[in-house]
Amino acid sequence: MKTLVKAIVLSISTAFIATSAMAAPQDHQPPKPYAQQHHKAPAPQHHAPQHKQVYKKVDPSRDWKVGQKVPNQYQSKVYKVDHSKYKKLSKPGRNQQWIKVNGDYVLMNVVNDKIVKIIAG
């Protein structure tokens, strides 16, 4: 839960910083008189802020507990695994799905997104 709260606070603070940076006055040189513009002007440079979502590397077998909700970023199809390809994974029950996060296997309930079981990888 602390990790989720930290991620939310970090995203909000990053958004505020980016907003204030975009609102700051930009330093531009005044245009040169027409007579001096005989050379091709350089293309304008756009410095758009690049936002990249940064997540702390999570270790589910250490950081997560049974009954806790799986964070949203791990609920996509990218993390889903087929239990039949792994000997240590049992067949998931109704409304359950195995996901693999950083080498650990997590059985989650797909209805309420809560962790049912965690197996260290």
N, CA, C and O of each residue as an XYZ file, in Angstrom:
484
protein
N       0.828     -1.192      0.000
C       0.000      0.000      0.000
C       0.870      1.253      0.000
O       0.559      2.241     -0.665
N       1.998      1.193      0.781
C       2.888      2.344      0.829
C       3.467      2.635     -0.557
O       3.612      3.794     -0.945
N       3.794      1.580     -1.295
C       4.361      1.740     -2.626
C       3.369      2.423     -3.553
O       3.743      3.306     -4.326
N       2.102      2.019     -3.478
C       1.067      2.622     -4.305
C       0.887      4.092     -3.959
O       0.758      4.929     -4.852
N       0.878      4.414     -2.666
C       0.724      5.807     -2.239
C       1.922      6.633     -2.712
O       1.754      7.755     -3.190
N       3.130      6.079     -2.579
C       4.316      6.795     -3.043
C       4.256      7.049     -4.545
O       4.615      8.132     -5.007
N       3.798      6.044     -5.318
C       3.697      6.207     -6.771
C       2.697      7.303     -7.127
O       2.936      8.085     -8.047
N       1.580      7.365     -6.407
C       0.559      8.379     -6.678
C       1.098      9.767     -6.343
O       0.933     10.707     -7.120
N       1.747      9.892     -5.177
C       2.302     11.189     -4.769
C       3.371     11.635     -5.761
O       3.425     12.810     -6.124
N       4.215     10.714     -6.200
C       5.258     11.050     -7.172
C       4.651     11.519     -8.491
O       5.133     12.485     -9.082
N       3.600     10.846     -8.959
C       2.971     11.246    -10.223
C       2.336     12.634    -10.114
O       2.450     13.450    -11.029
N       1.673     12.891     -9.000
C       1.014     14.188     -8.823
C       2.059     15.299     -8.734
O       1.902     16.348     -9.357
N       3.129     15.072     -7.958
C       4.155     16.114     -7.835
C       4.862     16.347     -9.166
O       5.211     17.483     -9.489
N       5.077     15.286     -9.941
C       5.690     15.441    -11.258
C       4.787     16.254    -12.174
O       5.266     17.085    -12.945
N       3.492     16.018    -12.093
C       2.541     16.765    -12.919
C       2.574     18.256    -12.571
O       2.540     19.104    -13.462
N       2.641     18.576    -11.265
C       2.696     19.979    -10.858
C       3.983     20.641    -11.340
O       3.957     21.780    -11.806
N       5.086     19.947    -11.233
C       6.363     20.513    -11.680
C       6.347     20.743    -13.185
O       6.801     21.782    -13.665
N       5.822     19.772    -13.930
C       5.763     19.906    -15.387
C       4.850     21.062    -15.790
O       5.158     21.802    -16.724
N       3.729     21.216    -15.088
C       2.787     22.293    -15.398
C       3.431     23.648    -15.152
O       3.286     24.563    -15.962
N       4.144     23.781    -14.033
C       4.781     25.072    -13.755
C       5.913     25.351    -14.733
O       6.151     26.507    -15.082
N       6.618     24.312    -15.184
C       7.698     24.509    -16.154
C       7.146     24.970    -17.502
O       7.760     25.800    -18.173
N       5.993     24.437    -17.899
C       5.396     24.830    -19.171
C       4.848     26.247    -19.098
O       4.788     26.941    -20.113
N       4.443     26.690    -17.890
C       3.869     28.016    -17.750
C       4.948     29.095    -17.609
O       4.643     30.284    -17.710
N       6.189     28.703    -17.379
C       7.279     29.667    -17.201
C       7.548     30.401    -18.511
O       7.370     29.841    -19.593
N       7.980     31.666    -18.406
C       8.282     32.413    -19.635
C       9.456     31.774    -20.368
O      10.403     31.292    -19.747
N       9.384     31.777    -21.668
C      10.422     31.185    -22.496
C      11.384     32.280    -22.950
O      10.966     33.396    -23.259
N      12.664     31.953    -22.987
C      13.671     32.902    -23.457
C      13.786     32.779    -24.969
O      14.237     31.754    -25.481
N      13.382     33.815    -25.678
C      13.465     33.826    -27.138
C      14.259     35.051    -27.558
O      14.163     36.116    -26.947
N      15.038     34.880    -28.603
C      15.764     36.013    -29.147
C      14.830     36.799    -30.058
O      14.012     36.214    -30.768
N      14.949     38.120    -30.040
C      14.092     38.903    -30.932
C      14.467     38.617    -32.389
O      15.625     38.312    -32.673
N      13.516     38.710    -33.308
C      13.822     38.432    -34.717
C      14.808     39.456    -35.267
O      14.773     40.633    -34.910
N      15.690     38.977    -36.148
C      16.659     39.863    -36.786
C      15.949     40.647    -37.882
O      14.956     40.187    -38.445
N      16.471     41.838    -38.179
C      15.871     42.604    -39.280
C      15.930     41.807    -40.579
O      16.807     40.960    -40.752
N      15.008     42.076    -41.481
C      14.863     41.319    -42.736
C      16.138     41.328    -43.565
O      16.462     40.324    -44.200
N      16.851     42.410    -43.573
C      18.054     42.525    -44.408
C      19.147     41.556    -43.955
O      19.966     41.130    -44.770
N      19.170     41.208    -42.679
C      20.210     40.320    -42.178
C      19.815     38.840    -42.282
O      20.611     37.973    -41.922
N      18.645     38.544    -42.750
C      18.190     37.162    -42.794
C      18.435     36.530    -44.159
O      17.516     35.943    -44.732
N      19.634     36.634    -44.688
C      19.922     36.055    -45.984
C      20.291     34.577    -45.875
O      20.315     33.880    -46.889
N      20.574     34.087    -44.683
C      20.857     32.666    -44.502
C      19.591     31.945    -44.060
O      18.695     32.529    -43.451
N      19.550     30.673    -44.383
C      18.384     29.878    -43.987
C      18.347     29.773    -42.463
O      19.336     29.409    -41.827
N      17.219     30.090    -41.908
C      17.062     30.055    -40.456
C      17.010     28.609    -39.976
O      16.448     27.750    -40.656
N      17.588     28.333    -38.818
C      17.524     26.970    -38.290
C      16.086     26.612    -37.914
O      15.285     27.475    -37.555
N      15.793     25.352    -38.004
C      14.448     24.890    -37.665
C      14.190     25.146    -36.180
O      15.091     24.992    -35.356
N      12.966     25.536    -35.843
C      12.668     25.794    -34.431
C      12.786     24.507    -33.617
O      12.422     23.423    -34.072
N      13.298     24.662    -32.420
C      13.452     23.508    -31.544
C      12.312     23.504    -30.543
O      12.032     24.507    -29.886
N      11.672     22.372    -30.444
C      10.577     22.217    -29.487
C      11.081     21.342    -28.352
O      11.505     20.205    -28.558
N      11.027     21.888    -27.175
C      11.479     21.144    -26.007
C      10.260     20.694    -25.205
O       9.943     21.260    -24.159
N       9.602     19.693    -25.704
C       8.431     19.170    -24.999
C       8.913     18.301    -23.843
O       9.820     17.486    -24.010
N       8.314     18.473    -22.688
C       8.720     17.644    -21.557
C       8.374     16.179    -21.822
O       7.288     15.854    -22.300
N       9.307     15.327    -21.504
C       9.071     13.904    -21.712
C       8.753     13.271    -20.361
O       9.595     13.241    -19.464
N       7.550     12.774    -20.231
C       7.121     12.150    -18.994
C       7.206     10.648    -19.158
O       6.646     10.075    -20.093
N       7.889     10.039    -18.268
C       8.011      8.599    -18.295
C       7.569      8.098    -16.928
O       8.088      8.534    -15.901
N       6.619      7.193    -16.920
C       6.137      6.658    -15.659
C       7.240      5.790    -15.060
O       7.725      4.860    -15.706
N       7.628      6.091    -13.843
C       8.695      5.350    -13.192
C       8.105      4.594    -12.014
O       7.490      5.181    -11.125
N       8.300      3.300    -12.023
C       7.828      2.468    -10.935
C       9.015      1.833    -10.238
O       9.982      1.430    -10.885
N       8.942      1.746     -8.935
C       9.961      1.052     -8.180
C       9.832     -0.432     -8.500
O       8.721     -0.957     -8.572
N      10.957     -1.109     -8.692
C      10.907     -2.536     -8.996
C      10.291     -3.255     -7.805
O      10.780     -3.158     -6.679
N       9.228     -3.966     -8.071
C       8.475     -4.627     -7.011
C       8.880     -6.095     -6.925
O       9.172     -6.728     -7.940
N       8.895     -6.625     -5.721
C       9.159     -8.039     -5.467
C       7.902     -8.583     -4.789
O       7.769     -8.490     -3.569
N       6.969     -9.156     -5.580
C       5.687     -9.575     -5.006
C       5.803    -10.512     -3.808
O       5.022    -10.394     -2.863
N       6.758    -11.440     -3.825
C       6.868    -12.380     -2.710
C       7.287    -11.679     -1.419
O       7.072    -12.211     -0.330
N       7.879    -10.500     -1.532
C       8.292     -9.750     -0.345
C       7.371     -8.557     -0.067
O       7.070     -8.256      1.088
N       6.926     -7.878     -1.136
C       6.200     -6.620     -0.975
C       4.681     -6.770     -0.909
O       4.000     -5.901     -0.364
N       4.147     -7.851     -1.452
C       2.695     -8.021     -1.507
C       2.251     -9.086     -0.529
O       3.041     -9.936     -0.119
N       0.951     -9.036     -0.148
C       0.371    -10.007      0.773
C      -0.943    -10.533      0.203
O      -1.617     -9.854     -0.572
N      -1.293    -11.753      0.602
C      -2.563    -12.350      0.196
C      -3.696    -11.450      0.702
O      -3.674    -11.002      1.848
N      -4.682    -11.189     -0.158
C      -5.813    -10.329      0.192
C      -5.628     -8.890     -0.267
O      -6.594     -8.131     -0.338
N      -4.395     -8.514     -0.577
C      -4.098     -7.168     -1.070
C      -4.520     -7.080     -2.533
O      -4.516     -8.084     -3.246
N      -4.880     -5.893     -2.974
C      -5.252     -5.684     -4.371
C      -3.987     -5.575     -5.224
O      -3.021     -4.919     -4.836
N      -4.006     -6.225     -6.388
C      -2.887     -6.139     -7.332
C      -2.900     -4.738     -7.949
O      -3.943     -4.291     -8.427
N      -1.749     -4.029     -7.947
C      -1.709     -2.698     -8.553
C      -2.147     -2.736    -10.027
O      -1.903     -3.714    -10.733
N      -2.789     -1.666    -10.470
C      -3.366     -1.600    -11.822
C      -2.368     -1.893    -12.932
O      -2.725     -2.527    -13.925
N      -1.121     -1.442    -12.785
C      -0.164     -1.622    -13.874
C       0.182     -3.090    -14.115
O       0.748     -3.418    -15.158
N      -0.144     -3.978    -13.181
C       0.143     -5.402    -13.348
C      -1.097     -6.211    -13.748
O      -1.046     -7.440    -13.766
N      -2.187     -5.550    -14.063
C      -3.423     -6.236    -14.410
C      -3.632     -6.351    -15.913
O      -4.739     -6.665    -16.349
N      -2.613     -6.110    -16.708
C      -2.762     -6.198    -18.158
C      -2.427     -7.603    -18.645
O      -1.896     -8.425    -17.898
N      -2.745     -7.861    -19.910
C      -2.506     -9.171    -20.518
C      -1.022     -9.509    -20.601
O      -0.656    -10.680    -20.700
N      -0.170     -8.495    -20.562
C       1.267     -8.704    -20.668
C       1.778     -9.604    -19.536
O       2.712    -10.379    -19.741
N       1.184     -9.508    -18.366
C       1.663    -10.243    -17.197
C       1.002    -11.611    -17.033
O       1.469    -12.418    -16.228
N      -0.063    -11.892    -17.767
C      -0.775    -13.162    -17.615
C       0.077    -14.323    -18.101
O       0.812    -14.202    -19.082
N      -0.030    -15.460    -17.398
C       0.701    -16.665    -17.793
C      -0.262    -17.851    -17.839
O      -1.286    -17.873    -17.155
N       0.094    -18.824    -18.656
C      -0.683    -20.054    -18.790
C      -0.145    -21.049    -17.767
O       1.014    -21.456    -17.848
N      -0.970    -21.439    -16.816
C      -0.539    -22.318    -15.728
C      -0.021    -23.667    -16.231
O       0.829    -24.282    -15.588
N      -0.527    -24.126    -17.371
C      -0.149    -25.445    -17.874
C       1.314    -25.500    -18.341
O       1.861    -26.589    -18.515
N       1.936    -24.364    -18.541
C       3.337    -24.325    -18.976
C       4.315    -24.342    -17.801
O       5.527    -24.406    -18.004
N       3.795    -24.286    -16.578
C       4.641    -24.243    -15.390
C       4.177    -25.305    -14.396
O       3.012    -25.313    -13.999
N       5.075    -26.198    -13.992
C       4.717    -27.308    -13.108
C       4.265    -26.842    -11.732
O       3.382    -27.455    -11.132
N       4.857    -25.766    -11.224
C       4.532    -25.350     -9.862
C       3.228    -24.551     -9.747
O       2.804    -24.216     -8.641
N       2.593    -24.246    -10.883
C       1.346    -23.473    -10.835
C       0.142    -24.405    -10.911
O       0.043    -25.237    -11.813
N      -0.757    -24.258     -9.968
C      -1.989    -25.046     -9.979
C      -2.979    -24.434    -10.964
O      -2.826    -23.291    -11.395
N      -3.983    -25.210    -11.306
C      -5.018    -24.701    -12.202
C      -5.799    -23.618    -11.458
O      -6.269    -23.846    -10.344
N      -5.937    -22.451    -12.066
C      -6.682    -21.386    -11.373
C      -8.159    -21.729    -11.270
O      -8.729    -22.364    -12.157
N      -8.764    -21.299    -10.179
C     -10.190    -21.508     -9.990
C     -11.000    -20.546    -10.843
O     -10.454    -19.783    -11.640
N     -12.290    -20.599    -10.662
C     -13.187    -19.705    -11.404
C     -12.864    -18.256    -11.041
O     -12.682    -17.930     -9.868
N     -12.794    -17.405    -12.037
C     -12.477    -15.974    -11.894
C     -11.085    -15.728    -11.327
O     -10.855    -14.715    -10.667
N     -10.147    -16.654    -11.581
C      -8.775    -16.476    -11.136
C      -7.832    -16.529    -12.329
O      -8.139    -17.147    -13.348
N      -6.684    -15.879    -12.193
C      -5.691    -15.818    -13.263
C      -4.305    -15.713    -12.637
O      -4.103    -14.970    -11.676
N      -3.356    -16.460    -13.186
C      -1.963    -16.335    -12.777
C      -1.313    -15.193    -13.547
O      -1.536    -15.033    -14.747
N      -0.507    -14.400    -12.841
C       0.314    -13.377    -13.492
C       1.752    -13.573    -13.008
O       1.988    -14.099    -11.921
N       2.704    -13.139    -13.834
C       4.120    -13.223    -13.462
C       4.663    -11.806    -13.381
O       4.620    -11.051    -14.352
N       5.176    -11.458    -12.202
C       5.718    -10.121    -11.974
C       7.134    -10.272    -11.431
O       7.333    -10.773    -10.324
N       8.112     -9.837    -12.215
C       9.523     -9.866    -11.819
C       9.954    -11.224    -11.268
O      10.655    -11.294    -10.259
N       9.534    -12.297    -11.930
C       9.960    -13.640    -11.569
C       9.076    -14.346    -10.562
O       9.230    -15.552    -10.365
N       8.159    -13.650     -9.918
C       7.237    -14.262     -8.969
C       5.888    -14.498     -9.634
O       5.491    -13.759    -10.534
N       5.188    -15.533     -9.184
C       3.878    -15.862     -9.736
C       2.811    -15.486     -8.720
O       2.916    -15.804     -7.536
N       1.789    -14.807     -9.204
C       0.723    -14.327     -8.329
C      -0.612    -14.806     -8.896
O      -0.940    -14.551    -10.055
N      -1.374    -15.505     -8.053
C      -2.723    -15.922     -8.428
C      -3.662    -14.839     -7.939
O      -3.723    -14.543     -6.746
N      -4.397    -14.246     -8.880
C      -5.280    -13.139     -8.507
C      -6.719    -13.426     -8.900
O      -6.979    -14.151     -9.860
N      -7.636    -12.860     -8.160
C      -9.050    -12.925     -8.470
C      -9.331    -11.809     -9.472
O      -9.096    -10.640     -9.167
N      -9.827    -12.144    -10.654
C     -10.030    -11.135    -11.696
C     -11.275    -10.286    -11.468
O     -11.457     -9.270    -12.138
N     -12.127    -10.684    -10.541
C     -13.330     -9.896    -10.261
C     -12.993     -8.714     -9.355
O     -13.384     -7.580     -9.633
N     -12.261     -8.986     -8.263
C     -11.945     -7.907     -7.328
C     -10.462     -7.547     -7.311
O     -10.052     -6.689     -6.529
N      -9.646     -8.186     -8.160
C      -8.220     -7.900     -8.324
C      -7.396     -8.156     -7.059
O      -6.342     -7.548     -6.872
N      -7.870     -9.048     -6.194
C      -7.147     -9.340     -4.963
C      -6.258    -10.566     -5.133
O      -6.552    -11.463     -5.922
N      -5.172    -10.582     -4.380
C      -4.207    -11.677     -4.445
C      -4.730    -12.874     -3.654
O      -5.151    -12.754     -2.504
N      -4.689    -14.044     -4.320
C      -5.128    -15.279     -3.689
C      -3.912    -16.072     -3.186
O      -3.957    -16.675     -2.113
N      -2.817    -16.063     -3.981
C      -1.642    -16.839     -3.640
C      -0.417    -16.218     -4.322
O      -0.518    -15.657     -5.413
N       0.747    -16.332     -3.655
C       2.000    -15.833     -4.230
C       3.036    -16.946     -4.167
O       3.223    -17.570     -3.123
N       3.711    -17.194     -5.291
C       4.788    -18.184     -5.335
C       6.056    -17.461     -5.782
O       6.095    -16.862     -6.857
N       7.090    -17.523     -4.945
C       8.362    -16.885     -5.272
C       9.004    -17.626     -6.437
O       8.979    -18.856     -6.490
N       9.578    -16.872     -7.369
C      10.150    -17.445     -8.579
C      11.526    -17.913     -8.464
O      12.092    -18.412     -9.437
